[in-house]
Amino acid sequence: MHPTPTLLRRWIVLGTLPALLAACAQMSAPDAASVIRQAEAAMGGAALRTIVFAGSGSGTVFGQAHVPGQAWPKVTYSNLARVADYDKAAWREDYALSRAEPTGGGATPTPLMGQGEARAVGLAMGELAWNMVGPAPVPAPVALDQRIHDLWTSPHGVLKAAARHSASASARPDGAAGARLSFNIPGRLSASAWVDGAGLVERVDSRLPNAVLGDTEVTTLYSNYRDHGGVKFPGRIRQTQGGFEVLDITVESVKVNEPSGIEVPALVSAFAERVVSEQVAPGVWMLAGGSHNSVAIEMRDHLIVVEAPLYDGRSNAVLAEAKRLAPGKPVRFVVNSHHHFDHAGGLRAAVAEGATLVTSAAAQPWFERAFANPNRIRPDALARSGRSASITGVAGRHVLSDGQRTVEVHEISNSVHANGFLMVYLPAEKLLIEADAFTPGAPNPAPPARVNDNHANLLGNVERLGLSVERILPLHGRVAPFAELLTMAG
């Protein structure tokens, strides 16, 4: 049977349709290398080695929400200066900020209390991050992912990263002129840069690993570009992270191709986590040696660890030291003082070992959601373990006991620092374990001119609960007599 002319024409059309569609798709799909070249030409980035920019505006303290799951506390930047050195893969940030609302964490001063501003310097280069505390470099491995992210999602950095990491190009999802460049930096981040019709980077959607949240979404908006000696740079930078705003800065100065001066200090390159144990009572040890303390409490057939801070690296070292101190006893419970990221960053590692998390009832649903979100970009201990988190929420009071030792977990009510704030009390030892509500300074302090609200609140809660405390083991600083809190609380 021979096909009719009409049927033959239909077969020809159907046979060529896939090829036509493929050709149309190829014509419409932008070429990544061409997009990058055009954008670098438009932005003056081809010969850009370093850029220094500074400005002022508003922001928030990421990870320090007063209420679990709500927005980060607002701050005001009187100055924010950043240095991006693309040749060295280095980053520096200097800032001066003050608190713009009374609640939440972050150790940020409040102008209403006459405390002035917090000033800090943070750096990263290659695979290392550190802070400057006065003239001294202090390793800050927990900050590395964020600083690498900020370097390679900056307006010019994202184009350089796209070129180095074989970006793909596609049409913009909003249908506007231009293109979208997408790429991955293995183990660090994924990003999509939106380039407009003029070749300017106006938006970056990115994702990076986070010790608490797992893979975390970031959106950065760049607008109001101006020319600076042949290099175009945005006059406004806005950013959200983890679903909430973290930055809204007006850029006031830009300098191009000045030496960054960033070099890795020897102290930083030689850094390794170190845990120093100090017995404060029989079977009770303070695990110090870093910016945050933890506590190991020996029970009849297991261990309780109070606080797993910062990130997996610190938490793993703390857990190993606890088990060394009490051989053969597993860590069955890890008590979290509160949900702020510096105090919760190692919890995923503790949960991965099978420990039950004891946290506030206010934070429990938030942690359940956070731990269900994996770190796929760089799988952490929890992602590798395949475990699901077991979480106990404390509302008011919770007791852990083995018939020999009693450990009481109490909620600190009405704190301006955190909603869902816990402290641990050992009645037999008359020892109170707490974080951030009181951090002892030098011994034998004089009464302050103005009482810190956190100190007064902690003392009020101790009195409300009728706790008989002789010593305080803080999760920052040294063990102190309870009398010091009495002095500082007026």
Buried (B, 14 or more C-beta within 10 A) or exposed (E): EEEEEEEEEEEEEEEEEEEEEEEEEEEEEBEBEEBBBBBBEBBBBEEBBBBBBBBBBBBBBBBBBBBBBEBBBBBBBEBBBBBBBBEBBBBBBBBBBBBBBEBBBBEBBBEEEEBEBBEEBBBBBEEBBBBBEEEEBBBBBBBBBBBBBBBBBBBBBBBBBBBEBEBBBBBBEEEEEBBBBBBBBEEBBBBBBBBBEBBBBBBBBBBBBBBBBBBBEBBBBBEEBEEBEEBBBBBBBBBBBBEEBBBBBBBBEBBBEEEBEBEBBEEBEEBEBEBEBBEBBEBBBBBBBBBBBBBBBBBEEBBBBBBBBBBBBBBBBBBEBBBEBBEEBBBBBBBBBBBBBBBBBBBBBBBBBEBBBBBBBBBBEBBBEBBEBBBEBBBBBBBEBEBEBEBBBBEEEBEBEBEEBBBBBBBBEEBBBBBBBBBBBBBEBBBBBBBBBBBBEEEEBEEEEEEBBBBBBBBBBBEEBEBEBEBBBBBBBBBBBBEBBBBBBE
